[in-house]
Amino acid sequence: MKATWKLRKYINPYIIFAILAPLTMLIEVAMDLIQPAILQKVIDNGIANDDTKYIISMFALMIFCAVIGFIGAIGCSIFSSKAAVNFATDIRQDLYETITYFSEKNKDHFTLGKLITNLTMDVETVQRALLMLLKIFVRGPFTFIGAIFFVYLTARELFSVLLYVVPLLAISVIVITQLTGKFFRKVQEVMDQMNTKVQENLAGIHVIKAFNRKTHQIKQFLKINGRLTERNITAEQVVGMLMPLTALIVNIGLVFALWTGAIKVENNTIEVGVILAFINYLMMIMQGLMSSSNVLIQIARAIPSAERIVTVLEEPNDIVNFNDSIITSPQGEVEFRNVSFSYTKQGEPVLKNISFHVKVGETIGIIGMTGSGKSTIIKMLPRVFDVDSGEIFIDQQPIQNYDLQNLRNAIGYAPQKAALFSMSIEENLKYGKLDANIEEINEALEASCAAEFVDKLSDKEQHVLTQGATNLSGGQKQRLAMARAFIRKPAILILDDTTSAVDAISERKIQQAIAEKFPMSTKFIVSSKVSSIKKADQILVIDDGRLVASGSHEQLLKLSKHYQEIVATQAEKEGVI
């Protein structure tokens, strides 16, 4: 419940709608409660005395009450919908913004499947609970209390029946509601696992097909789906017990009331209209409790969702701005001093005491075996990760002192896996520079050798990419990712193995363009190929997270055994470096 209370701030902007919804519902409830009392008068005073005029006037009053109740119900639907939908929209927006600013560690902590469930199922569940709370929960208790009050006023002779029926109904609702909350929490845990599995399978569909593992993946999904089915069935069965149980209790009450009423009518102590009114009010009491129980069940479902939402919203981001951040943009001088880093604090360090210095405008090549920590080094520069120990300086200032937005605006980053979005090529490039004009776009495409295939497309830079850019080859995606980095003309340019799928001729053109167009940018080129970094001013050789050698290509050929082995291996495989 504490989590749901924390979400109350999202209803504050729509508090007027949230107040008007139950108020208009009260109008409908009041009109419903009056109807049986009017009907009793019609039977006992109108029909019993054969007073047609009285009967017509009472029926007119019933129609009037029904119309007023209808207006109240419409008003409640309008106001409650506005409050609940806007409430959920704001939560979803904040969740998305929070997730967007998460570091890699934060995302790994929750898993993508759980975050997707947060944004979709959890928000939808909380929205539905609020909607029912505003529309039905007010109706249920007021109908329940109002019906008991009217029984006391109009059918006091049968009031003792309620002393048995109402406690039994209340106990049934409380017990089943508590059980429902426990079972639906388990359902959501399995739903997280299912979302994660689906996301993994869709992302790796090519691997699944290539290794002919479709049957294996289907079996894994069937296991999770089976667990979800079992837990859903158990939860729904518990919920399903409520209706027949309450109906049984009410029917027993009805039989007892009719038996008692028949005796009293025989003795002329009550009239038939009183029994009819009591039966109507008893049904209202059941409906009120059922309405309230449905809302309580929905709230029981929503509480775990609210807890998960609040957990994400309150997750502290481990990559944040510090006080008095430097708001000027960096120029590009970079220094690592004894930098160490591990993805988990208890795990083996991925980087171990890395130290090097780069002047403005220099080109730095980073090479090493797969898994040696090359990509991790350059991810430290835009603060995708923060160091565990040691320090990183940019322009002789600790990197943490820079405002994150200004720091990242000064960096052009083409990641190892070209991440492109399902929009046009132009819009993808404008991720690098929002106000880029067509000349800048064309210049970036030329520099990355992407123009040669973009110009052949019927709609050129307006060509829309599919999700994951599956309508492009690997080399084409890499070239667009480089163009996106080039377009911002950054102080620090980072290319993380971005020419692995690019042919040798295009790679040489790209290298020439980088040298010509970015003379003042500090350039970091990560590659597993010597040919990609041999002309760099300084080459860093990384092995098992350590900087084992640094220098120019010629210096390393003379002094570094690690570099000599890499060169010899590639020369043997390719015949050319």
PLY file of the C-alpha trace (Angstrom):
ply
format ascii 1.0
element vertex 577
property float x
property float y
property float z
element edge 576
property int vertex1
property int vertex2
end_header
0.00 0.00 0.00
2.94 2.31 0.64
3.82 2.15 -3.08
0.30 3.12 -4.18
0.43 6.08 -1.78
3.68 7.22 -3.40
1.93 7.36 -6.79
-0.69 9.80 -5.46
1.24 12.78 -6.87
0.27 11.66 -10.37
-3.43 12.17 -9.59
-2.92 15.71 -8.22
-3.14 17.49 -11.63
-6.46 15.72 -12.25
-7.86 15.98 -8.71
-10.97 17.84 -9.91
-11.92 14.92 -12.17
-11.10 12.50 -9.35
-13.49 14.35 -7.01
-16.29 14.87 -9.55
-16.33 11.18 -10.55
-17.42 9.80 -7.14
-19.72 12.78 -6.52
-21.66 12.11 -9.73
-21.67 8.40 -8.87
-23.30 9.26 -5.52
-26.17 10.81 -7.47
-26.72 7.53 -9.32
-26.49 5.50 -6.08
-29.01 7.78 -4.34
-31.48 7.39 -7.21
-31.05 3.59 -7.19
-31.67 3.42 -3.44
-34.87 5.45 -3.70
-36.43 3.13 -6.33
-37.33 0.14 -4.05
-38.82 2.51 -1.45
-41.00 4.06 -4.18
-41.98 0.59 -5.40
-43.00 -0.35 -1.87
-45.28 2.72 -1.74
-46.77 1.79 -5.12
-47.69 -1.72 -3.85
-48.78 -0.93 -0.31
-50.47 2.45 -0.89
-51.35 2.55 -4.59
-52.20 -0.98 -5.69
-53.60 -2.03 -2.27
-55.98 0.99 -2.29
-56.62 0.87 -6.07
-55.41 4.50 -6.33
-54.49 4.91 -10.03
-53.52 8.57 -9.72
-51.06 7.76 -6.91
-49.60 4.88 -8.90
-49.02 7.09 -11.99
-47.40 9.83 -9.91
-45.06 7.28 -8.25
-44.12 5.76 -11.62
-43.36 9.27 -12.93
-41.14 9.81 -9.91
-39.34 6.51 -10.61
-38.70 7.55 -14.23
-37.37 10.92 -13.07
-35.03 9.21 -10.59
-33.84 6.83 -13.33
-33.00 9.74 -15.66
-31.11 11.62 -12.93
-29.23 8.41 -12.08
-28.36 7.93 -15.76
-26.92 11.47 -15.95
-24.88 10.78 -12.81
-23.51 7.54 -14.28
-22.48 9.25 -17.53
-20.75 12.02 -15.61
-18.88 9.48 -13.47
-17.67 7.61 -16.58
-16.39 10.81 -18.21
-14.60 12.18 -15.15
-13.14 8.87 -13.96
-11.80 8.06 -17.43
-10.09 11.44 -17.71
-8.50 11.07 -14.28
-7.35 7.44 -14.68
-6.04 7.65 -18.25
-4.11 10.88 -17.66
-2.77 9.46 -14.38
-1.42 6.40 -16.22
-0.05 8.50 -19.09
2.03 10.61 -16.70
3.37 7.53 -14.88
4.30 5.90 -18.20
6.04 9.10 -19.33
8.08 9.32 -16.10
8.94 5.62 -16.30
10.17 6.02 -19.87
12.26 9.07 -18.97
13.71 7.27 -15.93
14.61 4.21 -17.97
16.13 6.39 -20.71
18.52 7.93 -18.18
19.43 4.58 -16.63
23.03 3.47 -16.84
23.92 0.03 -18.15
24.17 -1.24 -14.57
20.68 0.02 -13.79
19.23 -1.72 -16.86
21.02 -4.97 -16.05
19.66 -4.80 -12.50
16.04 -4.89 -13.72
16.40 -6.77 -17.06
14.73 -5.49 -20.22
11.79 -7.90 -19.86
10.85 -6.44 -16.48
11.20 -2.86 -17.71
8.91 -3.61 -20.68
6.37 -5.14 -18.27
6.60 -1.97 -16.14
5.79 0.29 -19.08
2.92 -1.85 -20.37
1.20 -4.36 -18.09
2.02 -2.72 -14.73
0.88 0.76 -15.78
-2.26 -0.69 -17.38
-3.07 -2.62 -14.17
-2.68 0.49 -12.00
-4.80 2.53 -14.43
-7.59 -0.08 -14.34
-7.51 -0.13 -10.53
-7.88 3.66 -10.32
-10.67 3.65 -12.89
-12.59 1.03 -10.91
-11.83 2.86 -7.67
-13.39 6.07 -8.99
-16.31 4.43 -10.80
-17.27 1.42 -8.74
-15.67 1.54 -5.33
-17.72 4.57 -4.37
-20.84 2.90 -5.69
-20.21 -0.37 -3.82
-19.83 0.89 -0.23
-22.53 3.55 -0.59
-24.95 1.07 -2.12
-24.11 -1.39 0.65
-24.49 1.15 3.49
-27.46 2.89 1.88
-29.32 -0.38 1.36
-28.82 -1.34 5.03
-30.08 2.10 6.08
-33.18 1.83 3.87
-33.91 -1.67 5.20
-33.87 -0.20 8.69
-36.27 2.54 7.59
-38.66 0.56 5.42
-38.35 -3.12 6.46
-37.26 -3.02 10.08
-39.13 -6.23 10.83
-36.66 -8.16 8.63
-33.52 -6.25 9.66
-32.32 -9.11 11.88
-31.67 -11.21 8.74
-28.84 -8.81 7.81
-27.08 -9.48 11.11
-26.23 -12.96 9.79
-25.84 -12.30 6.08
-23.63 -9.17 6.09
-20.77 -10.50 8.33
-20.55 -13.72 6.28
-20.38 -11.71 3.04
-17.71 -9.36 4.44
-15.50 -12.23 5.67
-15.72 -13.96 2.26
-14.67 -10.79 0.42
-11.71 -10.06 2.74
-10.28 -13.60 2.62
-10.56 -13.99 -1.16
-9.13 -10.51 -1.80
-6.03 -11.27 0.28
-5.49 -14.58 -1.52
-5.90 -12.88 -4.89
-3.10 -10.38 -4.18
-0.65 -13.19 -3.36
-1.46 -15.23 -6.46
-1.35 -12.32 -8.92
2.07 -11.26 -7.59
3.30 -14.70 -8.66
1.63 -14.27 -12.06
3.55 -11.05 -12.69
6.87 -12.69 -11.79
6.34 -15.29 -14.52
5.16 -12.56 -16.92
8.57 -10.87 -16.49
10.30 -14.12 -17.41
8.09 -14.50 -20.49
8.79 -10.95 -21.72
12.52 -11.48 -21.25
12.42 -14.77 -23.17
10.39 -13.28 -26.05
12.73 -10.29 -26.30
15.81 -12.55 -26.35
14.32 -14.83 -28.99
13.27 -12.00 -31.29
16.65 -10.29 -30.96
18.48 -13.55 -31.70
16.12 -14.99 -34.31
18.90 -15.23 -36.94
21.09 -17.24 -34.56
18.17 -19.53 -33.68
17.54 -20.23 -37.36
21.22 -20.60 -38.24
21.74 -23.23 -35.52
18.37 -24.86 -36.18
17.35 -24.39 -32.53
13.77 -23.35 -33.15
12.34 -26.48 -31.50
14.56 -26.00 -28.44
13.45 -22.36 -28.02
9.78 -23.33 -28.46
10.15 -25.93 -25.70
11.71 -23.33 -23.39
8.87 -20.92 -24.13
6.30 -23.68 -23.53
7.74 -24.25 -20.04
7.40 -20.57 -19.12
3.99 -20.33 -20.78
2.92 -23.45 -18.87
3.96 -21.89 -15.54
2.10 -18.70 -16.45
-1.00 -20.73 -17.34
-0.92 -22.64 -14.05
-0.55 -19.49 -11.96
-3.21 -17.64 -13.95
-5.66 -20.51 -13.56
-5.03 -20.69 -9.80
-5.49 -16.91 -9.41
-8.64 -16.84 -11.55
-10.10 -19.83 -9.69
-9.66 -17.99 -6.41
-11.38 -14.92 -7.88
-14.10 -17.14 -9.37
-14.98 -18.54 -5.94
-16.26 -15.15 -4.77
-19.39 -14.91 -6.91
-20.90 -18.35 -6.15
-19.97 -18.03 -2.46
-21.67 -14.66 -2.05
-24.66 -15.85 -4.12
-25.02 -18.86 -1.79
-24.96 -16.64 1.32
-27.49 -14.19 -0.18
-29.81 -16.96 -1.36
-29.82 -18.49 2.12
-30.66 -15.02 3.44
-33.47 -14.66 0.90
-35.01 -18.00 1.88
-34.83 -17.06 5.54
-36.31 -13.60 4.82
-39.18 -15.05 2.75
-39.93 -17.63 5.42
-39.91 -14.99 8.18
-41.85 -12.52 6.01
-44.54 -15.05 5.09
-45.17 -15.73 8.77
-45.40 -11.99 9.54
-47.74 -11.35 6.56
-49.94 -14.21 7.80
-50.04 -12.52 11.21
-50.73 -9.09 9.57
-47.61 -7.57 11.17
-46.07 -6.48 7.81
-47.28 -5.91 4.25
-46.21 -7.61 1.03
-44.46 -4.44 -0.25
-42.10 -4.57 2.72
-40.91 -8.07 1.73
-40.44 -6.98 -1.89
-38.47 -3.91 -0.81
-36.31 -6.05 1.52
-35.51 -8.49 -1.28
-34.47 -5.59 -3.56
-32.31 -4.06 -0.86
-30.75 -7.43 -0.02
-29.79 -7.82 -3.69
-28.36 -4.29 -3.57
-26.31 -5.23 -0.51
-24.89 -8.19 -2.42
-24.22 -6.04 -5.49
-22.53 -3.42 -3.34
-20.28 -6.00 -1.72
-19.55 -7.66 -5.08
-18.67 -4.29 -6.63
-16.42 -3.47 -3.70
-14.80 -6.91 -3.82
-14.09 -6.58 -7.56
-12.38 -3.28 -6.90
-10.45 -4.74 -3.97
-9.35 -7.64 -6.16
-8.21 -5.21 -8.84
-6.37 -3.18 -6.19
-4.78 -6.41 -4.92
-3.56 -7.00 -8.48
-2.39 -3.40 -8.78
-0.39 -3.26 -5.54
2.46 -5.49 -6.86
2.43 -3.45 -10.08
2.59 -0.20 -8.13
5.48 -1.56 -6.05
7.40 -2.48 -9.19
6.71 0.92 -10.78
7.88 2.79 -7.67
11.00 0.60 -7.47
11.99 1.66 -10.99
11.12 5.33 -10.44
13.14 5.42 -7.20
16.13 3.48 -8.54
19.15 5.77 -8.01
21.06 6.32 -11.25
24.74 5.63 -10.67
25.73 8.01 -13.49
24.72 11.51 -12.39
25.87 15.11 -12.55
27.85 16.36 -9.60
27.37 19.75 -7.96
28.93 22.72 -9.75
29.35 20.78 -13.01
31.49 22.40 -15.69
29.12 23.65 -18.38
31.75 24.43 -21.01
32.30 21.83 -23.73
35.56 19.82 -23.62
38.23 20.37 -26.28
39.52 16.80 -26.44
42.63 16.30 -24.31
42.18 12.96 -22.54
44.11 11.27 -19.75
43.51 7.96 -17.95
45.28 7.58 -14.59
45.36 4.05 -13.14
41.78 3.34 -14.22
40.25 0.05 -13.08
36.70 -1.18 -13.65
34.55 -4.29 -13.19
30.94 -4.84 -14.25
30.19 -6.31 -10.83
31.97 -5.09 -7.73
32.77 -8.65 -6.68
33.84 -9.79 -10.16
37.20 -9.86 -11.91
38.21 -6.36 -13.11
37.71 -5.81 -16.83
40.23 -2.93 -16.80
43.32 -2.95 -14.58
45.33 0.20 -13.89
45.01 1.69 -17.38
47.04 4.89 -17.86
47.66 6.94 -21.03
47.58 10.54 -22.24
46.13 11.91 -25.51
46.63 15.41 -26.90
43.95 17.35 -28.75
43.63 16.20 -32.38
45.58 12.96 -31.96
44.38 9.64 -33.32
44.49 6.75 -30.86
44.19 3.16 -32.01
43.13 0.50 -29.49
43.79 -3.14 -30.34
43.73 -6.43 -28.50
42.16 -9.85 -28.32
38.38 -10.27 -28.08
37.27 -9.63 -24.48
40.44 -7.76 -23.55
38.51 -4.60 -22.53
38.97 -2.39 -25.63
35.32 -1.31 -25.89
35.04 -0.81 -22.14
37.84 1.80 -22.24
36.06 4.05 -24.73
32.67 3.61 -22.96
34.24 5.44 -20.03
34.51 8.64 -22.06
30.77 9.37 -22.48
30.32 7.95 -18.94
28.34 4.93 -20.01
30.26 3.48 -17.05
32.14 5.20 -14.23
35.51 3.99 -13.01
35.82 1.87 -9.87
39.23 3.33 -9.09
41.62 5.78 -10.71
40.62 8.92 -12.59
39.82 10.12 -16.11
40.69 13.71 -17.04
39.43 15.69 -20.01
41.23 18.99 -20.62
42.94 18.42 -17.25
39.58 18.34 -15.43
38.12 15.18 -13.80
35.49 13.80 -16.18
32.86 13.75 -13.41
33.12 17.54 -13.17
31.60 18.00 -16.63
27.89 18.41 -17.12
26.75 15.09 -18.63
24.83 16.71 -21.46
27.72 18.93 -22.49
30.18 16.06 -22.18
28.13 13.76 -24.40
27.37 16.53 -26.88
31.14 16.86 -27.42
31.48 13.16 -28.28
30.65 11.44 -31.56
30.17 7.75 -30.82
29.71 4.90 -33.30
29.17 1.73 -31.22
30.39 -1.76 -31.99
26.86 -2.84 -32.82
25.31 -0.25 -35.12
22.09 0.74 -33.33
19.74 2.32 -35.88
16.08 3.17 -35.37
12.92 2.46 -37.36
12.74 5.85 -39.04
14.25 7.50 -42.09
18.01 7.64 -42.72
17.86 11.43 -42.33
16.17 11.16 -38.93
18.75 8.58 -37.83
21.58 10.91 -38.79
19.92 13.80 -36.97
20.39 11.88 -33.73
23.92 13.20 -34.07
22.81 16.76 -34.73
19.15 17.72 -34.48
19.42 20.87 -36.61
21.61 19.35 -39.33
20.81 20.65 -42.81
20.88 18.62 -46.03
24.45 19.73 -46.85
25.73 18.45 -43.49
23.83 15.19 -43.97
25.33 14.66 -47.42
28.81 15.54 -46.15
28.53 12.95 -43.34
27.24 10.32 -45.78
30.17 11.00 -48.12
32.73 10.82 -45.32
31.43 7.43 -44.16
31.12 6.08 -47.74
27.39 5.64 -47.10
26.44 7.98 -49.96
27.33 5.31 -52.51
24.41 3.10 -51.44
22.04 5.81 -50.10
22.06 7.59 -53.49
20.90 4.37 -55.15
17.77 4.16 -52.97
14.59 5.47 -54.61
13.88 7.89 -51.73
17.56 8.39 -50.79
18.01 9.83 -47.27
14.22 9.65 -46.74
14.41 5.86 -46.98
12.73 4.38 -43.89
14.62 1.69 -41.98
12.88 -1.30 -40.47
13.24 -2.22 -36.79
16.90 -3.08 -36.27
17.60 -1.84 -39.82
17.10 -5.35 -41.17
16.63 -3.89 -44.66
20.35 -2.95 -44.70
23.50 -5.07 -44.75
25.95 -5.10 -41.85
28.41 -2.85 -43.67
25.68 -0.37 -44.62
24.52 -0.14 -41.00
28.08 0.48 -39.82
28.57 3.28 -42.34
25.34 5.01 -41.27
26.40 4.72 -37.63
29.68 6.43 -38.51
27.85 9.14 -40.47
25.72 9.82 -37.38
28.91 10.32 -35.34
30.59 12.43 -38.06
27.67 14.83 -38.47
28.17 16.46 -35.09
31.86 17.28 -35.80
32.76 16.31 -32.24
35.71 17.22 -30.06
36.14 13.49 -29.34
35.31 10.95 -32.05
34.93 7.32 -30.99
34.71 4.50 -33.55
34.29 1.13 -31.87
35.21 -1.54 -34.42
32.95 0.18 -36.95
34.67 -1.09 -40.11
34.60 -4.83 -39.37
31.92 -5.30 -42.07
33.29 -2.64 -44.44
35.42 -3.57 -47.46
39.10 -2.52 -47.59
38.62 0.16 -50.28
35.78 1.86 -48.38
37.78 1.64 -45.15
40.72 3.50 -46.71
38.36 6.22 -47.97
36.84 6.56 -44.51
40.28 6.82 -42.91
41.26 9.53 -45.37
38.02 11.45 -44.72
38.57 11.27 -40.96
42.11 12.65 -41.31
40.97 15.48 -43.60
37.68 16.52 -41.98
38.46 16.04 -38.28
42.01 17.34 -37.80
41.19 18.94 -34.41
39.06 16.09 -33.10
40.64 13.61 -30.73
39.97 10.26 -32.40
39.68 6.86 -30.70
39.55 3.94 -33.12
38.94 0.52 -31.61
39.63 -2.36 -33.96
40.70 -5.95 -34.10
42.41 -5.23 -37.46
45.91 -3.73 -37.60
45.06 -2.11 -40.94
42.43 0.06 -39.24
44.78 1.61 -36.68
48.34 1.39 -38.09
48.41 5.10 -39.03
47.30 6.23 -35.56
49.55 8.65 -33.63
49.47 6.25 -30.72
48.34 2.63 -30.51
47.27 1.07 -27.20
47.72 -2.69 -26.97
45.30 -4.21 -24.45
45.60 -7.71 -23.06
43.34 -9.12 -20.34
42.32 -5.64 -19.21
45.88 -4.30 -19.00
47.73 -1.81 -21.17
50.73 -3.93 -22.15
52.24 -1.58 -24.75
51.74 1.79 -26.42
53.39 3.70 -29.23
53.28 4.12 -32.99
52.94 1.19 -35.37
56.67 1.24 -36.13
57.66 1.47 -32.45
55.40 -1.40 -31.44
56.74 -3.61 -34.23
60.17 -3.25 -32.64
59.30 -3.27 -28.93
56.03 -5.17 -28.27
55.77 -8.95 -28.45
51.96 -8.78 -28.13
51.70 -6.42 -31.09
54.17 -8.46 -33.12
52.03 -11.58 -32.54
48.85 -9.77 -33.64
50.56 -8.48 -36.80
52.06 -11.89 -37.59
48.72 -13.65 -37.09
46.85 -11.25 -39.36
49.60 -11.32 -41.99
49.49 -15.11 -41.98
45.70 -15.16 -42.35
45.29 -12.35 -44.84
48.69 -12.07 -46.46
48.48 -8.27 -46.14
48.39 -5.80 -43.24
0 1
1 2
2 3
3 4
4 5
5 6
6 7
7 8
8 9
9 10
10 11
11 12
12 13
13 14
14 15
15 16
16 17
17 18
18 19
19 20
20 21
21 22
22 23
23 24
24 25
25 26
26 27
27 28
28 29
29 30
30 31
31 32
32 33
33 34
34 35
35 36
36 37
37 38
38 39
39 40
40 41
41 42
42 43
43 44
44 45
45 46
46 47
47 48
48 49
49 50
50 51
51 52
52 53
53 54
54 55
55 56
56 57
57 58
58 59
59 60
60 61
61 62
62 63
63 64
64 65
65 66
66 67
67 68
68 69
69 70
70 71
71 72
72 73
73 74
74 75
75 76
76 77
77 78
78 79
79 80
80 81
81 82
82 83
83 84
84 85
85 86
86 87
87 88
88 89
89 90
90 91
91 92
92 93
93 94
94 95
95 96
96 97
97 98
98 99
99 100
100 101
101 102
102 103
103 104
104 105
105 106
106 107
107 108
108 109
109 110
110 111
111 112
112 113
113 114
114 115
115 116
116 117
117 118
118 119
119 120
120 121
121 122
122 123
123 124
124 125
125 126
126 127
127 128
128 129
129 130
130 131
131 132
132 133
133 134
134 135
135 136
136 137
137 138
138 139
139 140
140 141
141 142
142 143
143 144
144 145
145 146
146 147
147 148
148 149
149 150
150 151
151 152
152 153
153 154
154 155
155 156
156 157
157 158
158 159
159 160
160 161
161 162
162 163
163 164
164 165
165 166
166 167
167 168
168 169
169 170
170 171
171 172
172 173
173 174
174 175
175 176
176 177
177 178
178 179
179 180
180 181
181 182
182 183
183 184
184 185
185 186
186 187
187 188
188 189
189 190
190 191
191 192
192 193
193 194
194 195
195 196
196 197
197 198
198 199
199 200
200 201
201 202
202 203
203 204
204 205
205 206
206 207
207 208
208 209
209 210
210 211
211 212
212 213
213 214
214 215
215 216
216 217
217 218
218 219
219 220
220 221
221 222
222 223
223 224
224 225
225 226
226 227
227 228
228 229
229 230
230 231
231 232
232 233
233 234
234 235
235 236
236 237
237 238
238 239
239 240
240 241
241 242
242 243
243 244
244 245
245 246
246 247
247 248
248 249
249 250
250 251
251 252
252 253
253 254
254 255
255 256
256 257
257 258
258 259
259 260
260 261
261 262
262 263
263 264
264 265
265 266
266 267
267 268
268 269
269 270
270 271
271 272
272 273
273 274
274 275
275 276
276 277
277 278
278 279
279 280
280 281
281 282
282 283
283 284
284 285
285 286
286 287
287 288
288 289
289 290
290 291
291 292
292 293
293 294
294 295
295 296
296 297
297 298
298 299
299 300
300 301
301 302
302 303
303 304
304 305
305 306
306 307
307 308
308 309
309 310
310 311
311 312
312 313
313 314
314 315
315 316
316 317
317 318
318 319
319 320
320 321
321 322
322 323
323 324
324 325
325 326
326 327
327 328
328 329
329 330
330 331
331 332
332 333
333 334
334 335
335 336
336 337
337 338
338 339
339 340
340 341
341 342
342 343
343 344
344 345
345 346
346 347
347 348
348 349
349 350
350 351
351 352
352 353
353 354
354 355
355 356
356 357
357 358
358 359
359 360
360 361
361 362
362 363
363 364
364 365
365 366
366 367
367 368
368 369
369 370
370 371
371 372
372 373
373 374
374 375
375 376
376 377
377 378
378 379
379 380
380 381
381 382
382 383
383 384
384 385
385 386
386 387
387 388
388 389
389 390
390 391
391 392
392 393
393 394
394 395
395 396
396 397
397 398
398 399
399 400
400 401
401 402
402 403
403 404
404 405
405 406
406 407
407 408
408 409
409 410
410 411
411 412
412 413
413 414
414 415
415 416
416 417
417 418
418 419
419 420
420 421
421 422
422 423
423 424
424 425
425 426
426 427
427 428
428 429
429 430
430 431
431 432
432 433
433 434
434 435
435 436
436 437
437 438
438 439
439 440
440 441
441 442
442 443
443 444
444 445
445 446
446 447
447 448
448 449
449 450
450 451
451 452
452 453
453 454
454 455
455 456
456 457
457 458
458 459
459 460
460 461
461 462
462 463
463 464
464 465
465 466
466 467
467 468
468 469
469 470
470 471
471 472
472 473
473 474
474 475
475 476
476 477
477 478
478 479
479 480
480 481
481 482
482 483
483 484
484 485
485 486
486 487
487 488
488 489
489 490
490 491
491 492
492 493
493 494
494 495
495 496
496 497
497 498
498 499
499 500
500 501
501 502
502 503
503 504
504 505
505 506
506 507
507 508
508 509
509 510
510 511
511 512
512 513
513 514
514 515
515 516
516 517
517 518
518 519
519 520
520 521
521 522
522 523
523 524
524 525
525 526
526 527
527 528
528 529
529 530
530 531
531 532
532 533
533 534
534 535
535 536
536 537
537 538
538 539
539 540
540 541
541 542
542 543
543 544
544 545
545 546
546 547
547 548
548 549
549 550
550 551
551 552
552 553
553 554
554 555
555 556
556 557
557 558
558 559
559 560
560 561
561 562
562 563
563 564
564 565
565 566
566 567
567 568
568 569
569 570
570 571
571 572
572 573
573 574
574 575
575 576
